Amino acid sequence: MTKLNNFFIKVKSANLKEIKSFSKKLTIFLKKSKSIFKGPIFCPTKTSLINVLKSPHKDKDSRDQFGLKRYKEFFYIKKIYKSSLYEILNFNISSELNVIIC
């Protein structure tokens, strides 16, 4: 079994519960596979606001505001076995999550 060094696993989503459940699964798996890692490391939440006029003809001061929050966290993996990395790729990942391994 060959060991691989220095990986990042980035997880992005608008659903915080999905990120937390995935990170729990990943930390349990990484501890069982005896890999050396740091994480989960949370990044600041990004919020985007959209203002929409309620009425197209009058009352320009009357507006609705919609917001979308994007959460992000990452794992820094120092050493992991190649077979364990392939198992991470085969995880049952929700469609709401965006997982990037680099």
N, CA, C and O atoms as a Tinker XYZ file with bonds, in Angstrom:
   408  protein
     1  N      0.835000   -1.178000    0.000000    73     2
     2  CA     0.000000    0.000000    0.000000    64     1     3
     3  C      0.884000    1.248000    0.000000    63     2     4     5
     4  O      1.792000    1.385000    0.820000    81     3
     5  N      0.608000    2.122000   -0.905000    73     3     6
     6  CA     1.387000    3.346000   -0.991000    64     5     7
     7  C      0.678000    4.477000   -0.270000    63     6     8     9
     8  O     -0.550000    4.560000   -0.256000    81     7
     9  N      1.483000    5.344000    0.327000    73     7    10
    10  CA     0.933000    6.500000    1.030000    64     9    11
    11  C      1.033000    7.726000    0.138000    63    10    12    13
    12  O      2.011000    7.913000   -0.586000    81    11
    13  N      0.010000    8.549000    0.207000    73    11    14
    14  CA    -0.014000    9.816000   -0.524000    64    13    15
    15  C      0.091000   10.956000    0.475000    63    14    16    17
    16  O     -0.340000   10.820000    1.620000    81    15
    17  N      0.651000   12.061000    0.057000    73    15    18
    18  CA     0.893000   13.177000    0.965000    64    17    19
    19  C      0.167000   14.436000    0.517000    63    18    20    21
    20  O     -0.042000   14.667000   -0.674000    81    19
    21  N     -0.213000   15.249000    1.508000    73    19    22
    22  CA    -0.704000   16.620000    1.335000    64    21    23
    23  C     -1.888000   16.750000    0.373000    63    22    24    25
    24  O     -1.723000   17.037000   -0.813000    81    23
    25  N     -3.078000   16.532000    0.920000    73    23    26
    26  CA    -4.323000   16.687000    0.176000    64    25    27
    27  C     -5.234000   17.664000    0.896000    63    26    28    29
    28  O     -5.189000   17.794000    2.119000    81    27
    29  N     -6.054000   18.342000    0.128000    73    27    30
    30  CA    -7.142000   19.154000    0.658000    64    29    31
    31  C     -8.454000   18.564000    0.189000    63    30    32    33
    32  O     -8.588000   18.182000   -0.973000    81    31
    33  N     -9.418000   18.489000    1.081000    73    31    34
    34  CA   -10.786000   18.129000    0.707000    64    33    35
    35  C    -11.645000   19.322000    1.080000    63    34    36    37
    36  O    -11.806000   19.637000    2.259000    81    35
    37  N    -12.199000   19.987000    0.065000    73    35    38
    38  CA   -13.040000   21.166000    0.278000    64    37    39
    39  C    -14.494000   20.775000    0.106000    63    38    40    41
    40  O    -14.849000   20.080000   -0.846000    81    39
    41  N    -15.336000   21.223000    1.028000    73    39    42
    42  CA   -16.766000   20.925000    0.998000    64    41    43
    43  C    -17.520000   22.241000    1.027000    63    42    44    45
    44  O    -17.314000   23.057000    1.925000    81    43
    45  N    -18.400000   22.456000    0.041000    73    43    46
    46  CA   -19.207000   23.675000   -0.043000    64    45    47
    47  C    -20.672000   23.297000   -0.183000    63    46    48    49
    48  O    -21.012000   22.309000   -0.834000    81    47
    49  N    -21.547000   24.105000    0.442000    73    47    50
    50  CA   -22.980000   23.868000    0.318000    64    49    51
    51  C    -23.755000   25.036000    0.928000    63    50    52    53
    52  O    -23.204000   25.855000    1.663000    81    51
    53  N    -25.041000   25.088000    0.604000    73    51    54
    54  CA   -25.932000   26.061000    1.222000    64    53    55
    55  C    -26.639000   25.447000    2.426000    63    54    56    57
    56  O    -27.316000   26.150000    3.175000    81    55
    57  N    -26.483000   24.135000    2.614000    73    55    58
    58  CA   -27.137000   23.420000    3.704000    64    57    59
    59  C    -26.087000   23.032000    4.740000    63    58    60    61
    60  O    -25.231000   22.189000    4.470000    81    59
    61  N    -26.147000   23.638000    5.916000    73    59    62
    62  CA   -25.155000   23.403000    6.958000    64    61    63
    63  C    -25.258000   21.997000    7.545000    63    62    64    65
    64  O    -24.243000   21.409000    7.919000    81    63
    65  N    -26.478000   21.451000    7.631000    73    63    66
    66  CA   -26.655000   20.103000    8.190000    64    65    67
    67  C    -25.971000   19.048000    7.336000    63    66    68    69
    68  O    -25.391000   18.099000    7.864000    81    67
    69  N    -26.037000   19.208000    6.024000    73    67    70
    70  CA   -25.390000   18.255000    5.121000    64    69    71
    71  C    -23.875000   18.298000    5.286000    63    70    72    73
    72  O    -23.219000   17.256000    5.269000    81    71
    73  N    -23.322000   19.483000    5.444000    73    71    74
    74  CA   -21.875000   19.619000    5.620000    64    73    75
    75  C    -21.437000   18.960000    6.926000    63    74    76    77
    76  O    -20.428000   18.255000    6.957000    81    75
    77  N    -22.179000   19.182000    7.991000    73    75    78
    78  CA   -21.811000   18.613000    9.283000    64    77    79
    79  C    -21.908000   17.088000    9.276000    63    78    80    81
    80  O    -21.047000   16.414000    9.841000    81    79
    81  N    -22.943000   16.539000    8.647000    73    79    82
    82  CA   -23.064000   15.077000    8.602000    64    81    83
    83  C    -21.947000   14.460000    7.765000    63    82    84    85
    84  O    -21.414000   13.410000    8.123000    81    83
    85  N    -21.588000   15.108000    6.645000    73    83    86
    86  CA   -20.498000   14.598000    5.819000    64    85    87
    87  C    -19.167000   14.676000    6.558000    63    86    88    89
    88  O    -18.355000   13.755000    6.469000    81    87
    89  N    -18.937000   15.769000    7.288000    73    87    90
    90  CA   -17.669000   15.914000    7.998000    64    89    91
    91  C    -17.550000   14.896000    9.129000    63    90    92    93
    92  O    -16.450000   14.423000    9.413000    81    91
    93  N    -18.672000   14.548000    9.786000    73    91    94
    94  CA   -18.636000   13.503000   10.810000    64    93    95
    95  C    -18.257000   12.159000   10.204000    63    94    96    97
    96  O    -17.422000   11.436000   10.748000    81    95
    97  N    -18.880000   11.829000    9.064000    73    95    98
    98  CA   -18.556000   10.567000    8.390000    64    97    99
    99  C    -17.092000   10.534000    7.981000    63    98   100   101
   100  O    -16.418000    9.515000    8.134000    81    99
   101  N    -16.609000   11.650000    7.463000    73    99   102
   102  CA   -15.238000   11.710000    6.977000    64   101   103
   103  C    -14.224000   11.616000    8.120000    63   102   104   105
   104  O    -13.214000   10.925000    7.988000    81   103
   105  N    -14.480000   12.300000    9.241000    73   103   106
   106  CA   -13.543000   12.229000   10.363000    64   105   107
   107  C    -13.505000   10.816000   10.955000    63   106   108   109
   108  O    -12.434000   10.327000   11.315000    81   107
   109  N    -14.654000   10.164000   11.059000    73   107   110
   110  CA   -14.675000    8.783000   11.564000    64   109   111
   111  C    -13.896000    7.870000   10.633000    63   110   112   113
   112  O    -13.125000    7.024000   11.085000    81   111
   113  N    -14.097000    8.041000    9.336000    73   111   114
   114  CA   -13.390000    7.208000    8.363000    64   113   115
   115  C    -11.883000    7.456000    8.401000    63   114   116   117
   116  O    -11.102000    6.505000    8.346000    81   115
   117  N    -11.465000    8.714000    8.494000    73   115   118
   118  CA   -10.039000    9.030000    8.509000    64   117   119
   119  C     -9.356000    8.532000    9.778000    63   118   120   121
   120  O     -8.190000    8.138000    9.744000    81   119
   121  N    -10.081000    8.549000   10.900000    73   119   122
   122  CA    -9.509000    8.011000   12.134000    64   121   123
   123  C     -9.357000    6.490000   12.054000    63   122   124   125
   124  O     -8.372000    5.935000   12.542000    81   123
   125  N    -10.336000    5.819000   11.437000    73   123   126
   126  CA   -10.250000    4.369000   11.293000    64   125   127
   127  C     -9.122000    3.959000   10.354000    63   126   128   129
   128  O     -8.471000    2.937000   10.570000    81   127
   129  N     -8.893000    4.749000    9.322000    73   127   130
   130  CA    -7.856000    4.410000    8.350000    64   129   131
   131  C     -6.463000    4.861000    8.799000    63   130   132   133
   132  O     -5.487000    4.690000    8.069000    81   131
   133  N     -6.375000    5.439000   10.007000    73   131   134
   134  CA    -5.107000    5.855000   10.616000    64   133   135
   135  C     -4.330000    6.839000    9.750000    63   134   136   137
   136  O     -3.106000    6.760000    9.648000    81   135
   137  N     -5.041000    7.752000    9.138000    73   135   138
   138  CA    -4.365000    8.793000    8.358000    64   137   139
   139  C     -4.167000   10.021000    9.241000    63   138   140   141
   140  O     -4.882000   10.222000   10.222000    81   139
   141  N     -3.199000   10.822000    8.877000    73   139   142
   142  CA    -2.870000   12.030000    9.634000    64   141   143
   143  C     -3.562000   13.201000    8.942000    63   142   144   145
   144  O     -3.328000   13.466000    7.763000    81   143
   145  N     -4.424000   13.903000    9.696000    73   143   146
   146  CA    -5.207000   14.986000    9.093000    64   145   147
   147  C     -5.511000   16.065000   10.111000    63   146   148   149
   148  O     -5.385000   15.858000   11.318000    81   147
   149  N     -5.916000   17.221000    9.604000    73   147   150
   150  CA    -6.420000   18.322000   10.420000    64   149   151
   151  C     -7.778000   18.713000    9.865000    63   150   152   153
   152  O     -7.942000   18.861000    8.654000    81   151
   153  N     -8.732000   18.879000   10.734000    73   151   154
   154  CA   -10.030000   19.315000   10.251000    64   153   155
   155  C    -11.152000   18.737000   11.067000    63   154   156   157
   156  O    -10.911000   17.915000   11.952000    81   155
   157  N    -12.346000   19.134000   10.802000    73   155   158
   158  CA   -12.789000   20.092000    9.785000    64   157   159
   159  C    -12.462000   21.533000   10.186000    63   158   160   161
   160  O    -12.621000   21.917000   11.345000    81   159
   161  N    -12.013000   22.309000    9.229000    73   159   162
   162  CA   -11.682000   23.713000    9.433000    64   161   163
   163  C    -12.742000   24.534000    8.711000    63   162   164   165
   164  O    -12.871000   24.468000    7.489000    81   163
   165  N    -13.502000   25.311000    9.486000    73   163   166
   166  CA   -14.597000   26.092000    8.916000    64   165   167
   167  C    -14.094000   27.417000    8.375000    63   166   168   169
   168  O    -13.261000   28.074000    8.998000    81   167
   169  N    -14.595000   27.803000    7.227000    73   167   170
   170  CA   -14.283000   29.096000    6.616000    64   169   171
   171  C    -15.450000   30.043000    6.875000    63   170   172   173
   172  O    -16.540000   29.585000    7.219000    81   171
   173  N    -15.255000   31.337000    6.721000    73   171   174
   174  CA   -16.359000   32.285000    6.935000    64   173   175
   175  C    -17.531000   32.042000    5.980000    63   174   176   177
   176  O    -17.346000   31.633000    4.833000    81   175
   177  N    -18.724000   32.300000    6.477000    73   175   178
   178  CA   -19.937000   32.132000    5.683000    64   177   179
   179  C    -20.092000   33.301000    4.731000    63   178   180   181
   180  O    -19.940000   34.457000    5.127000    81   179
   181  N    -20.394000   33.005000    3.480000    73   179   182
   182  CA   -20.634000   34.058000    2.491000    64   181   183
   183  C    -22.133000   34.230000    2.317000    63   182   184   185
   184  O    -22.861000   33.252000    2.152000    81   183
   185  N    -22.590000   35.467000    2.353000    73   183   186
   186  CA   -24.002000   35.762000    2.178000    64   185   187
   187  C    -24.179000   36.658000    0.972000    63   186   188   189
   188  O    -23.463000   37.645000    0.799000    81   187
   189  N    -25.143000   36.300000    0.138000    73   187   190
   190  CA   -25.464000   37.168000   -0.995000    64   189   191
   191  C    -26.927000   37.587000   -0.859000    63   190   192   193
   192  O    -27.806000   36.743000   -0.686000    81   191
   193  N    -27.182000   38.892000   -0.937000    73   191   194
   194  CA   -28.524000   39.446000   -0.796000    64   193   195
   195  C    -29.016000   39.969000   -2.135000    63   194   196   197
   196  O    -28.260000   40.568000   -2.900000    81   195
   197  N    -30.294000   39.732000   -2.405000    73   195   198
   198  CA   -30.926000   40.211000   -3.634000    64   197   199
   199  C    -32.134000   41.046000   -3.236000    63   198   200   201
   200  O    -32.982000   40.581000   -2.475000    81   199
   201  N    -32.222000   42.276000   -3.741000    73   199   202
   202  CA   -33.354000   43.159000   -3.479000    64   201   203
   203  C    -34.273000   43.181000   -4.696000    63   202   204   205
   204  O    -33.822000   43.368000   -5.826000    81   203
   205  N    -35.571000   42.988000   -4.448000    73   203   206
   206  CA   -36.562000   42.968000   -5.523000    64   205   207
   207  C    -37.671000   43.954000   -5.180000    63   206   208   209
   208  O    -38.168000   43.981000   -4.054000    81   207
   209  N    -38.056000   44.772000   -6.175000    73   207   210
   210  CA   -39.173000   45.696000   -5.965000    64   209   211
   211  C    -40.485000   44.923000   -5.896000    63   210   212   213
   212  O    -40.721000   44.018000   -6.696000    81   211
   213  N    -41.342000   45.286000   -4.930000    73   211   214
   214  CA   -42.639000   44.614000   -4.795000    64   213   215
   215  C    -43.585000   45.055000   -5.903000    63   214   216   217
   216  O    -44.299000   44.238000   -6.483000    81   215
   217  N    -43.584000   46.331000   -6.188000    73   215   218
   218  CA   -44.499000   46.875000   -7.178000    64   217   219
   219  C    -43.689000   47.481000   -8.323000    63   218   220   221
   220  O    -42.743000   48.227000   -8.071000    81   219
   221  N    -44.038000   47.180000   -9.569000    73   219   222
   222  CA   -43.247000   47.721000  -10.682000    64   221   223
   223  C    -43.532000   49.201000  -10.978000    63   222   224   225
   224  O    -42.723000   49.848000  -11.643000    81   223
   225  N    -44.661000   49.757000  -10.502000    73   223   226
   226  CA   -45.065000   51.096000  -10.919000    64   225   227
   227  C    -44.861000   52.171000   -9.845000    63   226   228   229
   228  O    -44.485000   53.297000  -10.170000    81   227
   229  N    -45.101000   51.844000   -8.584000    73   227   230
   230  CA   -44.992000   52.857000   -7.537000    64   229   231
   231  C    -44.349000   52.233000   -6.292000    63   230   232   233
   232  O    -44.044000   51.041000   -6.257000    81   231
   233  N    -44.162000   53.056000   -5.302000    73   231   234
   234  CA   -43.569000   52.630000   -4.030000    64   233   235
   235  C    -42.188000   51.994000   -4.229000    63   234   236   237
   236  O    -41.997000   50.798000   -4.007000    81   235
   237  N    -41.250000   52.814000   -4.647000    73   235   238
   238  CA   -39.886000   52.320000   -4.856000    64   237   239
   239  C    -39.217000   51.952000   -3.532000    63   238   240   241
   240  O    -38.211000   51.242000   -3.520000    81   239
   241  N    -39.780000   52.436000   -2.408000    73   239   242
   242  CA   -39.193000   52.118000   -1.114000    64   241   243
   243  C    -39.635000   50.742000   -0.611000    63   242   244   245
   244  O    -39.034000   50.203000    0.318000    81   243
   245  N    -40.666000   50.179000   -1.206000    73   243   246
   246  CA   -41.186000   48.886000   -0.789000    64   245   247
   247  C    -40.449000   47.783000   -1.544000    63   246   248   249
   248  O    -40.636000   47.605000   -2.747000    81   247
   249  N    -39.618000   47.052000   -0.825000    73   247   250
   250  CA   -38.802000   46.020000   -1.473000    64   249   251
   251  C    -38.786000   44.739000   -0.642000    63   250   252   253
   252  O    -38.983000   44.767000    0.572000    81   251
   253  N    -38.550000   43.631000   -1.312000    73   251   254
   254  CA   -38.327000   42.349000   -0.655000    64   253   255
   255  C    -36.843000   42.033000   -0.728000    63   254   256   257
   256  O    -36.162000   42.380000   -1.693000    81   255
   257  N    -36.356000   41.370000    0.305000    73   255   258
   258  CA   -34.943000   41.016000    0.340000    64   257   259
   259  C    -34.809000   39.504000    0.518000    63   258   260   261
   260  O    -35.396000   38.918000    1.428000    81   259
   261  N    -34.033000   38.889000   -0.361000    73   259   262
   262  CA   -33.793000   37.453000   -0.302000    64   261   263
   263  C    -32.295000   37.229000   -0.110000    63   262   264   265
   264  O    -31.469000   37.953000   -0.666000    81   263
   265  N    -31.967000   36.232000    0.673000    73   263   266
   266  CA   -30.561000   35.965000    0.944000    64   265   267
   267  C    -30.217000   34.497000    0.760000    63   266   268   269
   268  O    -31.066000   33.622000    0.929000    81   267
   269  N    -28.972000   34.240000    0.414000    73   267   270
   270  CA   -28.464000   32.889000    0.266000    64   269   271
   271  C    -27.133000   32.809000    1.006000    63   270   272   273
   272  O    -26.219000   33.589000    0.738000    81   271
   273  N    -27.029000   31.867000    1.935000    73   271   274
   274  CA   -25.789000   31.679000    2.677000    64   273   275
   275  C    -25.066000   30.475000    2.112000    63   274   276   277
   276  O    -25.677000   29.446000    1.824000    81   275
   277  N    -23.750000   30.614000    1.953000    73   275   278
   278  CA   -22.918000   29.515000    1.465000    64   277   279
   279  C    -21.886000   29.193000    2.536000    63   278   280   281
   280  O    -21.126000   30.055000    2.977000    81   279
   281  N    -21.882000   27.925000    2.943000    73   279   282
   282  CA   -20.962000   27.465000    3.972000    64   281   283
   283  C    -19.831000   26.681000    3.322000    63   282   284   285
   284  O    -20.021000   26.018000    2.302000    81   283
   285  N    -18.642000   26.769000    3.935000    73   283   286
   286  CA   -17.486000   26.084000    3.372000    64   285   287
   287  C    -16.605000   25.583000    4.508000    63   286   288   289
   288  O    -16.407000   26.276000    5.506000    81   287
   289  N    -16.082000   24.378000    4.349000    73   287   290
   290  CA   -15.101000   23.849000    5.282000    64   289   291
   291  C    -14.127000   22.976000    4.513000    63   290   292   293
   292  O    -14.415000   22.550000    3.395000    81   291
   293  N    -12.985000   22.711000    5.108000    73   291   294
   294  CA   -12.025000   21.858000    4.429000    64   293   295
   295  C    -11.237000   21.023000    5.420000    63   294   296   297
   296  O    -11.147000   21.339000    6.606000    81   295
   297  N    -10.670000   19.949000    4.898000    73   295   298
   298  CA    -9.802000   19.041000    5.641000    64   297   299
   299  C     -8.427000   19.101000    5.009000    63   298   300   301
   300  O     -8.299000   19.129000    3.785000    81   299
   301  N     -7.404000   19.119000    5.839000    73   299   302
   302  CA    -6.031000   19.045000    5.352000    64   301   303
   303  C     -5.508000   17.666000    5.741000    63   302   304   305
   304  O     -5.360000   17.365000    6.925000    81   303
   305  N     -5.229000   16.833000    4.746000    73   303   306
   306  CA    -4.776000   15.476000    4.985000    64   305   307
   307  C     -3.274000   15.418000    4.701000    63   306   308   309
   308  O     -2.833000   15.675000    3.581000    81   307
   309  N     -2.507000   15.080000    5.722000    73   307   310
   310  CA    -1.054000   15.018000    5.561000    64   309   311
   311  C     -0.617000   13.695000    4.947000    63   310   312   313
   312  O      0.189000   13.672000    4.017000    81   311
   313  N     -1.154000   12.586000    5.472000    73   311   314
   314  CA    -0.789000   11.271000    4.936000    64   313   315
   315  C     -2.022000   10.380000    4.915000    63   314   316   317
   316  O     -2.777000   10.315000    5.885000    81   315
   317  N     -2.212000    9.696000    3.796000    73   315   318
   318  CA    -3.335000    8.783000    3.646000    64   317   319
   319  C     -2.923000    7.681000    2.680000    63   318   320   321
   320  O     -2.114000    7.895000    1.777000    81   319
   321  N     -3.492000    6.501000    2.887000    73   319   322
   322  CA    -3.236000    5.399000    1.963000    64   321   323
   323  C     -4.036000    5.600000    0.681000    63   322   324   325
   324  O     -5.109000    6.204000    0.694000    81   323
   325  N     -3.508000    5.095000   -0.408000    73   323   326
   326  CA    -4.150000    5.266000   -1.703000    64   325   327
   327  C     -5.524000    4.592000   -1.738000    63   326   328   329
   328  O     -6.464000    5.133000   -2.320000    81   327
   329  N     -5.644000    3.427000   -1.124000    73   327   330
   330  CA    -6.921000    2.709000   -1.098000    64   329   331
   331  C     -7.975000    3.491000   -0.307000    63   330   332   333
   332  O     -9.154000    3.483000   -0.662000    81   331
   333  N     -7.546000    4.164000    0.763000    73   331   334
   334  CA    -8.482000    4.966000    1.562000    64   333   335
   335  C     -8.993000    6.158000    0.772000    63   334   336   337
   336  O    -10.152000    6.550000    0.909000    81   335
   337  N     -8.132000    6.732000   -0.051000    73   335   338
   338  CA    -8.554000    7.855000   -0.878000    64   337   339
   339  C     -9.614000    7.422000   -1.885000    63   338   340   341
   340  O    -10.566000    8.160000   -2.144000    81   339
   341  N     -9.452000    6.229000   -2.454000    73   339   342
   342  CA   -10.458000    5.718000   -3.388000    64   341   343
   343  C    -11.785000    5.440000   -2.687000    63   342   344   345
   344  O    -12.845000    5.594000   -3.293000    81   343
   345  N    -11.739000    5.034000   -1.421000    73   343   346
   346  CA   -12.972000    4.824000   -0.664000    64   345   347
   347  C    -13.685000    6.155000   -0.399000    63   346   348   349
   348  O    -14.915000    6.210000   -0.405000    81   347
   349  N    -12.927000    7.212000   -0.171000    73   347   350
   350  CA   -13.533000    8.540000    0.021000    64   349   351
   351  C    -14.246000    8.969000   -1.256000    63   350   352   353
   352  O    -15.321000    9.566000   -1.198000    81   351
   353  N    -13.658000    8.670000   -2.399000    73   351   354
   354  CA   -14.282000    9.020000   -3.678000    64   353   355
   355  C    -15.593000    8.270000   -3.883000    63   354   356   357
   356  O    -16.475000    8.754000   -4.592000    81   355
   357  N    -15.734000    7.091000   -3.271000    73   355   358
   358  CA   -16.943000    6.286000   -3.431000    64   357   359
   359  C    -17.963000    6.516000   -2.316000    63   358   360   361
   360  O    -18.932000    5.766000   -2.208000    81   359
   361  N    -17.758000    7.547000   -1.481000    73   359   362
   362  CA   -18.737000    7.880000   -0.435000    64   361   363
   363  C    -20.085000    8.212000   -1.065000    63   362   364   365
   364  O    -20.158000    8.660000   -2.209000    81   363
   365  N    -21.135000    7.988000   -0.310000    73   363   366
   366  CA   -22.477000    8.378000   -0.743000    64   365   367
   367  C    -22.652000    9.862000   -0.414000    63   366   368   369
   368  O    -23.015000   10.219000    0.707000    81   367
   369  N    -22.391000   10.719000   -1.402000    73   367   370
   370  CA   -22.395000   12.165000   -1.193000    64   369   371
   371  C    -23.723000   12.738000   -1.684000    63   370   372   373
   372  O    -24.191000   12.404000   -2.773000    81   371
   373  N    -24.320000   13.601000   -0.873000    73   371   374
   374  CA   -25.587000   14.244000   -1.240000    64   373   375
   375  C    -25.386000   15.157000   -2.437000    63   374   376   377
   376  O    -24.290000   15.663000   -2.677000    81   375
   377  N    -26.463000   15.357000   -3.184000    73   375   378
   378  CA   -26.377000   16.217000   -4.368000    64   377   379
   379  C    -26.245000   17.698000   -4.002000    63   378   380   381
   380  O    -25.892000   18.518000   -4.849000    81   379
   381  N    -26.528000   18.041000   -2.736000    73   379   382
   382  CA   -26.406000   19.433000   -2.301000    64   381   383
   383  C    -24.965000   19.819000   -2.002000    63   382   384   385
   384  O    -24.640000   21.005000   -1.930000    81   383
   385  N    -24.097000   18.823000   -1.826000    73   383   386
   386  CA   -22.707000   19.092000   -1.482000    64   385   387
   387  C    -21.839000   19.203000   -2.712000    63   386   388   389
   388  O    -22.046000   18.510000   -3.708000    81   387
   389  N    -20.864000   20.087000   -2.624000    73   387   390
   390  CA   -19.849000   20.228000   -3.652000    64   389   391
   391  C    -18.522000   19.851000   -2.990000    63   390   392   393
   392  O    -17.983000   20.612000   -2.187000    81   391
   393  N    -17.996000   18.653000   -3.339000    73   391   394
   394  CA   -16.786000   18.133000   -2.715000    64   393   395
   395  C    -15.663000   18.167000   -3.743000    63   394   396   397
   396  O    -15.794000   17.622000   -4.839000    81   395
   397  N    -14.550000   18.816000   -3.377000    73   395   398
   398  CA   -13.409000   18.946000   -4.271000    64   397   399
   399  C    -12.191000   18.372000   -3.548000    63   398   400   401
   400  O    -11.896000   18.746000   -2.413000    81   399
   401  N    -11.492000   17.461000   -4.217000    73   399   402
   402  CA   -10.254000   16.892000   -3.672000    64   401   403
   403  C     -9.108000   17.420000   -4.498000    63   402   404   405
   404  O     -9.052000   17.198000   -5.708000    81   403
   405  N     -8.186000   18.124000   -3.848000    73   403   406
   406  CA    -7.036000   18.663000   -4.577000    64   405   407
   407  C     -5.779000   18.545000   -3.749000    63   406   408
   408  O     -4.705000   18.947000   -4.196000    81   407
